[in-house]
Amino acid sequence: MIVRRRWTAAATTAILISAALSHPGPATAAPTAPAPISLTTTETALVRVQLRDQAQLDRLVASGADLANRPKARDGRILADLVLTGAQLADLTAQGATAVQIVQRAGDGSRHFAESVRAAQARTAAGLRAPSATAGERTTAAAVDTLQVQQAYWWTTAGQTFLQAQVATTATDDPDVEITVSWRTADGATGTFPLYRFEDSGEYQYHYNLPQPVPNRPVQLTATSSLGGVSRVVTPALWPNATPPPLPAGYQKDFIDAYLTPVDIQARIKRLARQYRDLVDVIDLPNKTQGYRRTAAAYLGDPAVAAVVVESVRFGDQNMNGVQVRTVDPGRRNRPLTVGYRDRVLTVSLATDTAGKTVSTTDEVAAAINARQPNRFRATVEDGSAGLPMPVAGPARLDDGLQGTEVPAKPSTVQALRLGVHRDGSRVGVLAYSQEHAREWATPLVTLEFAERMLANYRTDPATRELLEQVDIFVIPTVNPDGANYSFNDYNFQRKNLVNHCTGSARDPKNRNSWGVDLNRNYTVGSYFDGYVGASANCLSGNYAGTAELSEAESSNVIALARAHSNIKFAMNVHSYGGYFMWPPGAYRADGRITLPRPSIDESTLFLNSARRIVGAIAQERGTVTWPSQTGPVADVLYSAAGNSADQLYYELGIFAWDFEVGNDRWNPTTGEWEGVGFQPPFDEAHGESQEYAGGLVELVRVARDYAAAQG
Ligand SMILES: [Zn+2]
């Protein structure tokens, strides 16, 4: 409710916003006029918005807004990717925000899915494989601050060289300090760009900027501040400066030719187990999910006037879809309020006064249904209808509202693949798991491509064979199949699972797309319940933590698998989108921004060095380089995520636990902008992500092998 109320100051007509795209792009490329950004009032989309100020962001976060990734600083302003309706966007715009990119519209998901399936069918018919995706000088008085260059890295993607720097000033409390970076390239070109202050949880972190295009390899970098501080001169380092072994001739890859639903994923798991019998076990995880199911509900009355929400206690598919509910006028004087149920019709006969006029209120009707039919129905007064006279209404038909027709309506068994020659716990274990968040459709493509590469190359590639000899690999392609089914069939921006813990008027079916638990906030370490930041107790929030730690079958399954196999020492939690590579700590407390304990120096070194190897392997596919500013501890590079799975795996089970956010921003040389790719991009992009990040997971297996070898 909180989320919706905040947004109710709505425009009633379609809005048209011209995106003002001024930016620190390359001096040579003139920005082209962007297409106007328009969204109808009720249309939902994923939008990159330039916020007015930090306070606006803080208000959004406090209201439980659906932030898709960490806001970025640009032009000293904050860019955030938000799932919102046209009305909400109009509201934000009225408060000074500017829409800069529609990353994805609601209808894009199903269109991209259908296109991917059609294209796959056409390729199959033609006997073809899936295509590979293409790949200042200032004069001041005496300095009052000191600058430290914390990072200065460069790399080249698709022929364009980029430079990124992170600089800290000692004037941490002065929000107006301006820091400018000056660079010089190997061939003598020079230039400057501004850095922007990055604050988190009210505390200064450092100044940085998005990667800046430069004409050639930078060899020198200095930072100066408006307070007169000057850094030492540094030589930017090559990032990530790690290259995986080249793929041998005949290496097989590219096993993904369309988006995959949970039903498709189950079939793929079955096929791999049959095809590679001696290398694969399929593990049924212990906790069945609720299934793609909802209770059946209807409005009794008119929500615009007066209504009661009547809901079945059982799920709609349990013979409750189609049950009818009505109120009737008994047509006689002095009658009491009664409730009867027969022949699948719930009939509420309203009370009458001495004149024969009906006198029951909405509250009385809801209470009577709950008192007389507690095993079949639950009734709540619609928000705004409290105490109003109950009209004669109905019959209304209860329905679960689910649109998917090819999804089995029963609890799901979540499955893991176990790959390796020695699947007996004697080898170091690696766990890769994906789609905790339902809408992240590219993520199971990554883990399944990875699994099939390991299996398909076993007989022909000695290096792959050695990895499968030395490492015990566990893969959960979809942690959240119920939410994924809802994302494919009903609401493509669904993030959470399908379990509705809401009570009272929050159960109103108008909130159907906001129910569910954020599985990656439902774990036990650094959780909301422990007082950490980045999760919510509001059942309608995108970050709802659930009723208790591990209240959900899906999160319990991940932990059960890790606990049952103590040889697992490495884990990768695959999410989308944004292009991040992260590790613990993933959460901090609000008071004083106290993070979970930092890893030791040795462990931090392992996290970072392994990350560089894996970032290098990802880049091998199509040149995608995960930015240094987005490689590091979750709490430092993304946001605090209370109760996330990697933190439980690391702090409780001693597993080196990383997170991918696949789907890196793409550089648009025409506009000089980094552009977000979204959760369900056109399939070519999702395919590219599956190929590059599968390569990253293969490198993770090499990291595990090397770690085990070093342990002796
Ligand atoms: Zn996610």
Residues whose N, C-alpha, C, O or C-beta is under 5 A from the ligand:
A	BS01	ZN	H437 H575 S576
